[in-house]
Amino acid sequence: MFKYLKNDLPASIVVFFVALPLCLGIAVASDAPPFAGLIAGVIGGILVGSISGSEVGVSGPAAGLAAIVLAAIASLGYEAFLVAVVLGGVIQIIFGILKFGIIGYYFPSSVIKGMLTGIGIIIILKQIPHFFGIDKDPEGNFVLFGKDSNVFMDIVSIPSNIGLGSTIIAVIAIAILILWSNVLVHKHSIFKLIQGPLVAVVAGIIFFVFSQGTAFNIARTHLVEVPVPDSIDSFIGQFTFPDFSVISSTEVWITAFTIALVASLETLLCVEATDKLDPEKRVTPTNRELFAQGSGNIVSGLIGGIPITQVIVRSSANIQSGNKTKLSAIIHGLFLLISVIIIPKVLNMIPLSVLAAVLFIVGYKLAKPATFKAMWTAGWKQFVPFIATVLIIVFKDLLWGIGIGLAIGIIVTLYHSFKNSHFLHKEGEDIDDGKIKMTLAEEVTFFNKATILKELDALPKNTYLELDVKKTTYLDFDVIEILEDFAFKAKERNITIKLISERGIVENPESFIDFFRLRPKLNEL
């Protein structure tokens, strides 16, 4: 493991700089104590990093769970919520034992993208009061249309309650983050080592120190509140423990299952993405990853932390920084632990408005306008489940959104799939000459993703594959993405692809997406 320390140590520093403000910010977005976000970051790095089979993935508190945590804490209370986190971890381990690592393939990408987009919108709305430092407490249950208090009432009240200092440093922080990611990071390698979120946090601390006693002063109630221990006993006293007397509560079990399902989906999506980004194209064992994430959530819940998933922001920073092994994830967790012990007073100088600025960027990346445009362009069969999932998550709750989005996706799929029971047929496999012919059926849907992926991955090296789509009238966008990924992997495995369609023959198509989008017969896209 220590063979590549010269690569993993610098990468761990970068990941630490990214993770520290996000651990605090996501905890704030979830209405959890900031210390709980740091606990999750430490466990995600050290424990999950040690158990995981991923060499590039980094785990910690994730924005995708913020909406669930927010609602659960408000309805259950924090100690009961921790029971749900522990139970959610147990359910994830059961998922891993039962080999549910392929579960992500059975959720249409339109619903998953809708889930992440809805969460992004909630994060942005929730952080608006923090961004402007309004005087009244912006915490509490996230309600859009409550009679006594709701998020829109908070937003409307901003002009009369605005905190000038908080707003100024939040705007500065947003400017730093945009300048860093869009300009400076391309100028010099130092701007990749020192990350924009960390610079924004440092700027916020400096602003707070020098604004004391002025008109731009930021009240203590609008700063991070991490307990400051003065001894080992007081440090241990910071941890919150679950109240297992509520373990028989139906609401606790529903929350636990929701955490397990969403955390598993987000982790599996991240695994798929990071495996693609990995320069060495290593494959993460998904069932082992579910076991690792479940173990992390059990420990996190037992000592007061919020839920954990593998996180694409930290993982991509890890990969871009040139890590080689999972030691970088483990070391970053150690750095987080050291920061909790050594610099809690410094952490308590961070304005909440700066973390709100960081989370605005996180929320925007989850809910980019480009995502809406792409789903609209993909056709109504992609857009309807997507937008339904988004709206129901924002205006009701996440579990309802996923459930109804999935139901709509299933209805659309059944509508197009009832004509065919067979979606893939292999004709005459001859191992000696390496030629294999596969014929896709008339209707190919997202239900067929796992089997198609398994068939393609099982092809030996140096294969000559004939892929016949002449009779295919409907090809789900999810399957096209699998073919797109396979075209890239085929080059690495010296697999030649011959695509046979009603328009003729194409040798080694560069882009399946472009080919099928322009193909008149597949008008569903």
DRENTORMI-765612 format. One record per residue (C-alpha): residue number from 0; residue in three letters; x, y, z. Coordinates in Angstrom, 2 decimals. Layout:
REC pos code      xx      yy      zz
REC NUM  Ala       X       Y       Z
...
// end
This chain:
REC pos code      xx      yy      zz
REC   0  Met    0.00    0.00    0.00
REC   1  Phe    2.87    2.39    0.78
REC   2  Lys    4.63    1.76   -2.53
REC   3  Tyr    2.99    4.81   -4.10
REC   4  Leu    3.10    7.11   -1.06
REC   5  Lys    4.78    9.81   -3.15
REC   6  Asn    1.63    9.88   -5.32
REC   7  Asp   -0.99    9.26   -2.64
REC   8  Leu    0.20   11.80   -0.04
REC   9  Pro   -0.12   14.89   -2.31
REC  10  Ala   -3.49   13.60   -3.54
REC  11  Ser   -4.70   13.16    0.05
REC  12  Ile   -3.84   16.80    0.83
REC  13  Val   -5.94   18.00   -2.11
REC  14  Val   -8.85   15.77   -1.09
REC  15  Phe   -8.59   17.07    2.49
REC  16  Phe   -8.81   20.66    1.25
REC  17  Val  -11.94   19.75   -0.74
REC  18  Ala  -13.51   17.64    2.01
REC  19  Leu  -13.13   19.95    5.02
REC  20  Pro  -15.51   22.72    3.86
REC  21  Leu  -17.89   20.19    2.31
REC  22  Cys  -18.12   18.12    5.51
REC  23  Leu  -19.09   21.25    7.42
REC  24  Gly  -21.33   22.60    4.67
REC  25  Ile  -23.30   19.42    4.08
REC  26  Ala  -23.88   19.04    7.82
REC  27  Val  -25.21   22.61    7.91
REC  28  Ala  -27.41   21.89    4.86
REC  29  Ser  -28.77   18.85    6.69
REC  30  Asp  -29.52   20.76    9.91
REC  31  Ala  -27.06   18.45   11.67
REC  32  Pro  -24.25   19.64   13.98
REC  33  Pro  -21.12   20.56   11.95
REC  34  Phe  -19.17   18.11   14.12
REC  35  Ala  -21.40   15.33   12.74
REC  36  Gly  -20.22   16.13    9.21
REC  37  Leu  -16.59   15.91   10.31
REC  38  Ile  -17.26   12.56   12.01
REC  39  Ala  -18.71   11.22    8.75
REC  40  Gly  -15.72   12.54    6.81
REC  41  Val  -13.24   10.88    9.15
REC  42  Ile  -15.05    7.52    9.07
REC  43  Gly  -15.59    7.74    5.32
REC  44  Gly  -11.88    8.25    4.82
REC  45  Ile  -10.32    5.89    7.36
REC  46  Leu  -12.83    3.05    7.85
REC  47  Val  -14.66    2.94    4.50
REC  48  Gly  -11.42    3.67    2.65
REC  49  Ser   -9.78    0.69    4.34
REC  50  Ile  -12.61   -1.78    3.61
REC  51  Ser  -13.52   -0.56    0.12
REC  52  Gly  -12.22   -2.30   -2.97
REC  53  Ser  -11.98    1.00   -4.84
REC  54  Glu   -8.50    2.44   -5.29
REC  55  Val   -9.75    5.88   -6.32
REC  56  Gly  -13.11    6.42   -4.55
REC  57  Val  -13.39    8.71   -1.52
REC  58  Ser  -16.34    8.53    0.88
REC  59  Gly  -17.89   11.02    3.27
REC  60  Pro  -21.09   13.00    3.90
REC  61  Ala  -22.86   13.57    0.59
REC  62  Ala  -25.10   16.32   -0.70
REC  63  Gly  -27.41   13.68   -2.16
REC  64  Leu  -28.53   12.67    1.34
REC  65  Ala  -29.00   16.19    2.72
REC  66  Ala  -32.73   16.33    2.02
REC  67  Ile  -33.34   12.98    3.73
REC  68  Val  -31.25   13.90    6.78
REC  69  Leu  -32.94   17.30    6.99
REC  70  Ala  -36.46   15.84    7.09
REC  71  Ala  -35.51   12.93    9.35
REC  72  Ile  -33.87   15.07   12.03
REC  73  Ala  -36.86   17.42   12.07
REC  74  Ser  -39.39   14.60   12.50
REC  75  Leu  -37.46   12.07   14.60
REC  76  Gly  -34.99   14.11   16.65
REC  77  Tyr  -31.25   13.59   16.37
REC  78  Glu  -30.79   10.55   18.65
REC  79  Ala  -33.62    8.65   16.91
REC  80  Phe  -32.24    9.69   13.53
REC  81  Leu  -28.89    8.11   14.46
REC  82  Val  -30.72    4.80   15.00
REC  83  Ala  -31.98    5.06   11.41
REC  84  Val  -28.40    5.67   10.21
REC  85  Val  -27.19    2.53   12.01
REC  86  Leu  -30.07    0.45   10.64
REC  87  Gly  -29.48    1.89    7.17
REC  88  Gly  -25.89    0.66    7.39
REC  89  Val  -27.10   -2.81    8.38
REC  90  Ile  -29.46   -2.86    5.38
REC  91  Gln  -26.58   -1.85    3.09
REC  92  Ile  -24.48   -4.74    4.38
REC  93  Ile  -27.41   -7.07    3.67
REC  94  Phe  -27.58   -5.57    0.15
REC  95  Gly  -23.91   -6.43   -0.28
REC  96  Ile  -24.28   -9.99    1.06
REC  97  Leu  -27.26  -10.57   -1.25
REC  98  Lys  -25.16   -9.24   -4.14
REC  99  Phe  -27.41   -6.27   -4.86
REC 100  Gly  -24.47   -4.39   -6.33
REC 101  Ile  -26.24   -4.32   -9.68
REC 102  Ile  -29.27   -2.55   -8.19
REC 103  Gly  -28.25    0.72   -9.84
REC 104  Tyr  -28.78   -0.80  -13.28
REC 105  Tyr  -32.47   -1.35  -12.52
REC 106  Phe  -33.21    2.33  -11.96
REC 107  Pro  -33.62    4.37  -15.15
REC 108  Ser  -31.04    7.12  -15.51
REC 109  Ser  -33.90    9.64  -15.91
REC 110  Val  -35.10    8.90  -12.36
REC 111  Ile  -31.58    8.94  -10.88
REC 112  Lys  -30.78   12.23  -12.59
REC 113  Gly  -34.14   13.59  -11.39
REC 114  Met  -33.29   12.54   -7.83
REC 115  Leu  -29.93   14.34   -7.90
REC 116  Thr  -31.45   17.41   -9.57
REC 117  Gly  -34.25   17.66   -7.00
REC 118  Ile  -31.75   17.38   -4.17
REC 119  Gly  -29.64   20.11   -5.77
REC 120  Ile  -32.64   22.45   -5.90
REC 121  Ile  -33.46   21.80   -2.24
REC 122  Ile  -29.85   22.48   -1.22
REC 123  Ile  -29.88   25.82   -3.04
REC 124  Leu  -33.24   26.90   -1.56
REC 125  Lys  -32.21   25.83    1.91
REC 126  Gln  -28.97   27.83    1.82
REC 127  Ile  -30.50   31.14    0.69
REC 128  Pro  -31.21   32.32    4.29
REC 129  His  -27.65   31.42    5.34
REC 130  Phe  -26.21   33.20    2.29
REC 131  Phe  -27.86   36.49    3.27
REC 132  Gly  -27.34   36.04    7.02
REC 133  Ile  -30.93   36.87    7.93
REC 134  Asp  -31.43   37.57   11.63
REC 135  Lys  -34.09   35.00   12.33
REC 136  Asp  -33.09   31.37   12.67
REC 137  Pro  -33.16   29.79    9.19
REC 138  Glu  -33.01   26.26   10.57
REC 139  Gly  -35.86   23.85   11.02
REC 140  Asn  -37.85   21.58    8.78
REC 141  Phe  -37.60   22.27    5.06
REC 142  Val  -41.18   23.27    4.22
REC 143  Leu  -42.23   24.99    1.02
REC 144  Phe  -45.82   25.83    1.92
REC 145  Gly  -46.14   25.78    5.72
REC 146  Lys  -48.59   28.26    7.27
REC 147  Asp  -46.37   29.56   10.06
REC 148  Ser  -42.96   29.28    8.43
REC 149  Asn  -41.67   28.11    5.07
REC 150  Val  -38.67   28.63    2.85
REC 151  Phe  -40.42   31.16    0.62
REC 152  Met  -41.40   33.28    3.62
REC 153  Asp  -37.75   33.23    4.68
REC 154  Ile  -36.66   34.35    1.22
REC 155  Val  -39.27   37.13    1.06
REC 156  Ser  -38.12   38.42    4.46
REC 157  Ile  -34.47   38.75    3.38
REC 158  Pro  -34.55   42.49    2.42
REC 159  Ser  -35.72   43.52    5.89
REC 160  Asn  -33.45   41.13    7.80
REC 161  Ile  -30.34   40.91    5.63
REC 162  Gly  -26.95   40.52    7.31
REC 163  Leu  -24.65   42.86    5.39
REC 164  Gly  -21.37   41.24    6.46
REC 165  Ser  -22.61   37.72    5.75
REC 166  Thr  -23.87   38.73    2.32
REC 167  Ile  -20.66   40.51    1.32
REC 168  Ile  -18.37   37.60    2.20
REC 169  Ala  -20.79   35.13    0.59
REC 170  Val  -20.62   37.07   -2.69
REC 171  Ile  -16.82   37.19   -2.41
REC 172  Ala  -16.77   33.43   -1.78
REC 173  Ile  -18.93   32.75   -4.84
REC 174  Ala  -16.58   34.91   -6.94
REC 175  Ile  -13.55   33.01   -5.63
REC 176  Leu  -15.12   29.63   -6.38
REC 177  Ile  -16.12   30.59   -9.93
REC 178  Leu  -12.76   32.26  -10.67
REC 179  Trp  -10.87   29.28   -9.25
REC 180  Ser  -12.74   26.55  -11.13
REC 181  Asn  -13.15   28.36  -14.45
REC 182  Val   -9.89   30.30  -14.76
REC 183  Leu   -7.12   29.80  -12.22
REC 184  Val   -7.18   26.00  -12.12
REC 185  His   -6.16   26.04  -15.79
REC 186  Lys   -3.31   28.48  -15.23
REC 187  His   -0.99   26.67  -12.82
REC 188  Ser   -0.76   23.37  -10.95
REC 189  Ile   -0.69   25.22   -7.58
REC 190  Phe   -4.37   26.06   -8.08
REC 191  Lys   -5.15   22.33   -8.32
REC 192  Leu   -3.28   21.63   -5.09
REC 193  Ile   -4.93   24.48   -3.15
REC 194  Gln   -8.65   24.15   -3.80
REC 195  Gly  -11.18   26.97   -4.27
REC 196  Pro  -13.48   25.94   -1.38
REC 197  Leu  -10.57   26.10    1.07
REC 198  Val   -9.57   29.57   -0.19
REC 199  Ala  -13.17   30.75    0.19
REC 200  Val  -13.25   29.44    3.77
REC 201  Val   -9.94   31.15    4.63
REC 202  Ala  -11.26   34.41    3.13
REC 203  Gly  -14.36   34.06    5.29
REC 204  Ile  -12.29   33.62    8.46
REC 205  Ile  -10.15   36.66    7.63
REC 206  Phe  -13.25   38.73    6.89
REC 207  Phe  -14.84   37.73   10.19
REC 208  Val  -11.71   38.66   12.18
REC 209  Phe  -11.29   42.09   10.60
REC 210  Ser  -15.01   42.95   10.55
REC 211  Gln  -15.38   42.75   14.33
REC 212  Gly  -16.73   46.01   15.75
REC 213  Thr  -17.69   47.37   12.31
REC 214  Ala  -20.96   47.68   10.41
REC 215  Phe  -20.03   44.46    8.59
REC 216  Asn  -19.73   42.38   11.76
REC 217  Ile  -21.02   38.80   11.49
REC 218  Ala  -22.94   37.61   14.53
REC 219  Arg  -21.74   34.48   16.32
REC 220  Thr  -25.07   32.83   15.55
REC 221  His  -24.10   32.89   11.87
REC 222  Leu  -20.82   31.03   12.34
REC 223  Val  -19.97   27.33   12.42
REC 224  Glu  -20.35   25.84   15.90
REC 225  Val  -17.94   22.97   16.52
REC 226  Pro  -17.44   22.05   20.20
REC 227  Val  -14.00   23.03   21.52
REC 228  Pro  -12.63   20.35   23.86
REC 229  Asp  -10.26   21.26   26.69
REC 230  Ser   -9.46   17.65   27.63
REC 231  Ile   -9.78   14.09   26.39
REC 232  Asp  -12.98   13.66   28.39
REC 233  Ser  -14.57   16.77   26.89
REC 234  Phe  -13.55   15.62   23.40
REC 235  Ile  -15.27   12.28   23.94
REC 236  Gly  -18.26   14.15   25.36
REC 237  Gln  -18.84   15.80   21.96
REC 238  Phe  -20.12   12.56   20.48
REC 239  Thr  -23.86   11.89   20.36
REC 240  Phe  -25.17    8.36   20.70
REC 241  Pro  -28.34    6.80   19.26
REC 242  Asp  -31.44    6.18   21.33
REC 243  Phe  -32.26    2.54   20.57
REC 244  Ser  -35.50    2.71   22.52
REC 245  Val  -37.15    3.90   19.27
REC 246  Ile  -35.94    0.92   17.23
REC 247  Ser  -39.49   -0.44   16.90
REC 248  Ser  -40.76    2.81   15.34
REC 249  Thr  -42.10    2.40   11.80
REC 250  Glu  -40.89    5.89   10.89
REC 251  Val  -37.34    5.01   11.97
REC 252  Trp  -37.34    1.91    9.76
REC 253  Ile  -38.75    3.83    6.77
REC 254  Thr  -36.01    6.43    7.21
REC 255  Ala  -33.40    3.66    7.52
REC 256  Phe  -34.53    2.00    4.30
REC 257  Thr  -34.58    5.37    2.52
REC 258  Ile  -31.03    6.13    3.67
REC 259  Ala  -29.85    2.66    2.63
REC 260  Leu  -31.48    2.84   -0.80
REC 261  Val  -30.41    6.36   -1.72
REC 262  Ala  -26.92    6.00   -0.24
REC 263  Ser  -26.45    2.74   -2.16
REC 264  Leu  -27.68    4.26   -5.42
REC 265  Glu  -25.49    7.33   -5.05
REC 266  Thr  -22.49    5.16   -4.19
REC 267  Leu  -23.04    2.81   -7.14
REC 268  Leu  -23.42    5.77   -9.51
REC 269  Cys  -20.22    7.25   -8.14
REC 270  Val  -18.43    3.90   -8.50
REC 271  Glu  -19.50    3.71  -12.13
REC 272  Ala  -18.27    7.27  -12.76
REC 273  Thr  -14.95    6.92  -10.93
REC 274  Asp  -14.15    3.62  -12.65
REC 275  Lys  -14.51    5.47  -15.94
REC 276  Leu  -12.23    8.27  -14.71
REC 277  Asp   -9.59    5.90  -13.35
REC 278  Pro   -6.59    6.10  -15.72
REC 279  Glu   -5.82    2.44  -15.01
REC 280  Lys   -9.46    1.38  -15.68
REC 281  Arg   -9.69   -0.74  -12.54
REC 282  Val  -13.13   -2.17  -11.71
REC 283  Thr  -14.56   -1.67   -8.22
REC 284  Pro  -16.36   -4.71   -6.72
REC 285  Thr  -19.80   -3.21   -6.10
REC 286  Asn  -21.00   -5.70   -3.49
REC 287  Arg  -17.87   -5.15   -1.43
REC 288  Glu  -18.45   -1.40   -1.78
REC 289  Leu  -21.96   -1.75   -0.35
REC 290  Phe  -20.49   -3.72    2.56
REC 291  Ala  -17.88   -0.99    3.15
REC 292  Gln  -20.46    1.81    3.00
REC 293  Gly  -22.79   -0.08    5.34
REC 294  Ser  -19.98   -0.61    7.85
REC 295  Gly  -19.15    3.08    7.71
REC 296  Asn  -22.76    4.12    8.29
REC 297  Ile  -23.11    1.78   11.27
REC 298  Val  -20.06    3.30   12.97
REC 299  Ser  -21.00    6.85   11.97
REC 300  Gly  -24.50    6.45   13.42
REC 301  Leu  -23.16    4.90   16.61
REC 302  Ile  -20.98    7.95   17.42
REC 303  Gly  -23.15   10.78   16.12
REC 304  Gly  -22.19   11.16   12.45
REC 305  Ile  -24.44   11.71    9.42
REC 306  Pro  -24.76    9.13    6.60
REC 307  Ile  -21.89    8.36    4.24
REC 308  Thr  -21.63    7.59    0.54
REC 309  Gln  -18.85    7.51   -2.00
REC 310  Val  -18.65   11.09   -3.31
REC 311  Ile  -17.85   12.08   -6.89
REC 312  Val  -16.42   15.53   -6.00
REC 313  Arg  -13.78   14.12   -3.66
REC 314  Ser  -13.16   11.05   -5.81
REC 315  Ser  -12.58   13.07   -8.98
REC 316  Ala  -10.23   15.43   -7.10
REC 317  Asn   -8.36   12.34   -5.88
REC 318  Ile   -7.99   10.98   -9.41
REC 319  Gln   -7.03   14.33  -10.92
REC 320  Ser   -4.34   14.71   -8.26
REC 321  Gly   -2.65   11.51   -9.42
REC 322  Asn   -3.44    9.08   -6.63
REC 323  Lys   -2.49    5.43   -7.14
REC 324  Thr   -4.08    3.55   -4.24
REC 325  Lys   -6.77    3.96   -1.60
REC 326  Leu   -4.12    5.12    0.86
REC 327  Ser   -4.87    8.69   -0.26
REC 328  Ala   -8.49    8.35    0.95
REC 329  Ile   -7.33    6.93    4.29
REC 330  Ile   -4.75    9.70    4.85
REC 331  His   -7.30   12.41    4.03
REC 332  Gly   -9.49   10.97    6.81
REC 333  Leu   -6.56   11.20    9.23
REC 334  Phe   -6.06   14.85    8.25
REC 335  Leu   -9.74   15.55    9.00
REC 336  Leu   -9.38   13.90   12.41
REC 337  Ile   -6.31   16.01   13.21
REC 338  Ser   -8.16   19.20   12.19
REC 339  Val  -11.04   18.38   14.58
REC 340  Ile   -8.62   17.94   17.47
REC 341  Ile   -6.18   20.78   16.78
REC 342  Ile   -8.09   23.65   15.12
REC 343  Pro  -11.73   23.63   16.34
REC 344  Lys  -11.48   27.33   17.34
REC 345  Val  -10.44   28.20   13.80
REC 346  Leu  -13.36   26.19   12.39
REC 347  Asn  -15.70   28.23   14.59
REC 348  Met  -14.68   31.40   12.75
REC 349  Ile  -16.12   30.17    9.45
REC 350  Pro  -19.25   32.16    8.43
REC 351  Leu  -22.23   30.01    7.51
REC 352  Ser  -22.73   32.25    4.49
REC 353  Val  -19.39   31.05    3.08
REC 354  Leu  -20.46   27.44    3.43
REC 355  Ala  -23.75   28.44    1.78
REC 356  Ala  -21.72   29.77   -1.17
REC 357  Val  -19.84   26.47   -1.41
REC 358  Leu  -23.15   24.57   -1.29
REC 359  Phe  -24.67   26.84   -3.95
REC 360  Ile  -21.99   25.55   -6.31
REC 361  Val  -22.62   21.96   -5.19
REC 362  Gly  -26.37   22.39   -5.69
REC 363  Tyr  -25.85   24.01   -9.09
REC 364  Lys  -23.69   21.10  -10.25
REC 365  Leu  -26.46   18.70   -9.23
REC 366  Ala  -29.22   20.78  -10.85
REC 367  Lys  -27.53   22.38  -13.86
REC 368  Pro  -29.81   23.86  -16.55
REC 369  Ala  -27.84   21.71  -19.01
REC 370  Thr  -29.33   18.62  -17.35
REC 371  Phe  -32.88   19.84  -18.03
REC 372  Lys  -31.93   20.61  -21.62
REC 373  Ala  -30.30   17.20  -22.15
REC 374  Met  -33.29   15.34  -20.73
REC 375  Trp  -35.69   17.38  -22.89
REC 376  Thr  -33.58   16.66  -25.97
REC 377  Ala  -33.56   12.94  -25.14
REC 378  Gly  -37.33   12.85  -25.67
REC 379  Trp  -40.49   12.77  -23.59
REC 380  Lys  -39.89    9.20  -22.43
REC 381  Gln  -36.77   10.44  -20.64
REC 382  Phe  -38.08   13.88  -19.67
REC 383  Val  -41.42   12.93  -18.09
REC 384  Pro  -39.98   10.54  -15.44
REC 385  Phe  -37.14   13.02  -14.86
REC 386  Ile  -39.29   16.12  -14.29
REC 387  Ala  -41.87   14.18  -12.25
REC 388  Thr  -39.10   12.95   -9.94
REC 389  Val  -37.70   16.48   -9.56
REC 390  Leu  -41.05   18.14   -8.78
REC 391  Ile  -42.25   15.51   -6.31
REC 392  Ile  -38.93   15.50   -4.46
REC 393  Val  -38.97   19.30   -4.12
REC 394  Phe  -42.66   19.68   -3.25
REC 395  Lys  -43.23   16.47   -1.26
REC 396  Asp  -40.26   14.26   -0.33
REC 397  Leu  -37.48   12.19   -1.80
REC 398  Leu  -38.91    8.69   -1.39
REC 399  Trp  -42.18    9.69   -3.04
REC 400  Gly  -40.24   11.31   -5.87
REC 401  Ile  -38.12    8.22   -6.55
REC 402  Gly  -41.14    5.91   -6.27
REC 403  Ile  -43.40    7.86   -8.63
REC 404  Gly  -40.56    8.56  -11.07
REC 405  Leu  -39.76    4.84  -11.15
REC 406  Ala  -43.44    3.96  -11.61
REC 407  Ile  -43.70    6.32  -14.59
REC 408  Gly  -40.51    4.86  -16.04
REC 409  Ile  -41.89    1.33  -15.66
REC 410  Ile  -45.19    2.29  -17.34
REC 411  Val  -43.31    3.80  -20.29
REC 412  Thr  -41.09    0.73  -20.50
REC 413  Leu  -43.99   -1.73  -20.35
REC 414  Tyr  -45.73    0.26  -23.05
REC 415  His  -42.77   -0.27  -25.37
REC 416  Ser  -41.65   -3.71  -24.21
REC 417  Phe  -44.77   -5.89  -24.14
REC 418  Lys  -44.25   -7.01  -27.74
REC 419  Asn  -40.97   -8.74  -27.06
REC 420  Ser  -39.89  -11.10  -24.34
REC 421  His  -36.38  -11.53  -25.75
REC 422  Phe  -34.16   -8.48  -26.07
REC 423  Leu  -30.80  -10.06  -26.96
REC 424  His  -29.99  -13.04  -29.13
REC 425  Lys  -26.52  -14.44  -29.84
REC 426  Glu  -26.18  -16.22  -33.17
REC 427  Gly  -23.43  -18.77  -33.79
REC 428  Glu  -20.54  -18.13  -31.42
REC 429  Asp  -17.27  -19.48  -32.85
REC 430  Ile  -14.45  -19.16  -30.33
REC 431  Asp  -11.82  -20.37  -32.80
REC 432  Asp  -12.06  -17.50  -35.27
REC 433  Gly  -13.16  -14.99  -32.64
REC 434  Lys  -16.35  -13.95  -34.49
REC 435  Ile  -19.53  -13.37  -32.50
REC 436  Lys  -22.86  -12.06  -33.79
REC 437  Met  -25.42  -10.43  -31.51
REC 438  Thr  -28.87   -9.35  -32.61
REC 439  Leu  -30.86   -6.86  -30.59
REC 440  Ala  -34.63   -7.37  -30.45
REC 441  Glu  -37.25   -4.84  -31.48
REC 442  Glu  -37.59   -3.37  -27.99
REC 443  Val  -34.55   -2.88  -25.74
REC 444  Thr  -35.14   -1.07  -22.42
REC 445  Phe  -33.29   -0.09  -19.26
REC 446  Phe  -34.42   -3.37  -17.66
REC 447  Asn  -31.98   -5.05  -20.02
REC 448  Lys  -28.95   -2.97  -18.96
REC 449  Ala  -27.43   -5.49  -16.54
REC 450  Thr  -27.67   -8.46  -18.91
REC 451  Ile  -26.36   -6.55  -21.94
REC 452  Leu  -23.49   -5.20  -19.86
REC 453  Lys  -22.68   -8.71  -18.61
REC 454  Glu  -22.72  -10.12  -22.17
REC 455  Leu  -20.46   -7.39  -23.52
REC 456  Asp  -18.01   -7.57  -20.60
REC 457  Ala  -17.78  -11.36  -21.07
REC 458  Leu  -16.50  -11.02  -24.65
REC 459  Pro  -12.89  -12.24  -24.88
REC 460  Lys  -10.07  -10.06  -26.17
REC 461  Asn   -9.41   -9.88  -29.93
REC 462  Thr  -13.09  -10.61  -30.68
REC 463  Tyr  -14.77   -9.59  -33.96
REC 464  Leu  -18.29   -8.54  -32.87
REC 465  Glu  -21.16   -8.14  -35.33
REC 466  Leu  -23.93   -6.12  -33.65
REC 467  Asp  -27.16   -6.35  -35.66
REC 468  Val  -29.75   -3.61  -34.96
REC 469  Lys  -31.69   -3.83  -38.21
REC 470  Lys  -34.87   -4.96  -36.44
REC 471  Thr  -34.53   -2.71  -33.42
REC 472  Thr  -37.27   -0.06  -33.31
REC 473  Tyr  -36.79    1.14  -29.72
REC 474  Leu  -33.44    1.39  -27.96
REC 475  Asp  -33.40    2.95  -24.51
REC 476  Phe  -30.95    5.81  -23.97
REC 477  Asp  -29.50    3.91  -20.97
REC 478  Val  -28.53    1.03  -23.28
REC 479  Ile  -27.00    3.41  -25.81
REC 480  Glu  -24.80    4.78  -23.00
REC 481  Ile  -23.66    1.20  -22.25
REC 482  Leu  -22.77    0.69  -25.91
REC 483  Glu  -20.93    4.03  -25.87
REC 484  Asp  -18.84    2.91  -22.89
REC 485  Phe  -18.24   -0.49  -24.47
REC 486  Ala  -16.89    1.15  -27.64
REC 487  Phe  -14.21    2.80  -25.48
REC 488  Lys  -13.38   -0.43  -23.62
REC 489  Ala  -13.31   -2.36  -26.90
REC 490  Lys  -10.25   -0.43  -28.05
REC 491  Glu   -8.41   -1.44  -24.88
REC 492  Arg   -9.33   -5.12  -25.45
REC 493  Asn   -8.70   -5.10  -29.23
REC 494  Ile  -12.35   -5.88  -29.98
REC 495  Thr  -13.53   -4.93  -33.47
REC 496  Ile  -17.16   -3.79  -33.72
REC 497  Lys  -19.21   -4.15  -36.91
REC 498  Leu  -22.56   -2.36  -36.57
REC 499  Ile  -25.22   -3.62  -38.98
REC 500  Ser  -28.28   -1.40  -39.47
REC 501  Glu  -30.91   -0.79  -42.12
REC 502  Arg  -28.72    2.08  -43.37
REC 503  Gly  -25.73   -0.16  -43.96
REC 504  Ile  -22.62   -1.29  -42.12
REC 505  Val  -20.44    0.85  -39.84
REC 506  Glu  -17.03   -0.37  -38.70
REC 507  Asn  -15.99    0.66  -35.15
REC 508  Pro  -18.44    3.57  -34.73
REC 509  Glu  -16.90    6.49  -32.86
REC 510  Ser  -20.16    7.45  -31.17
REC 511  Phe  -23.20    5.23  -30.66
REC 512  Ile  -25.06    8.22  -29.24
REC 513  Asp  -24.66   10.26  -32.43
REC 514  Phe  -25.46    7.26  -34.64
REC 515  Phe  -28.72    6.35  -32.95
REC 516  Arg  -29.83    9.95  -32.41
REC 517  Leu  -29.58   10.56  -36.17
REC 518  Arg  -31.15    7.24  -37.10
REC 519  Pro  -34.70    8.00  -38.38
REC 520  Lys  -36.17    4.64  -37.39
REC 521  Leu  -35.34    5.16  -33.71
REC 522  Asn  -37.55    8.23  -33.42
REC 523  Glu  -38.10    7.67  -29.68
REC 524  Leu  -34.81    9.46  -29.04
// end
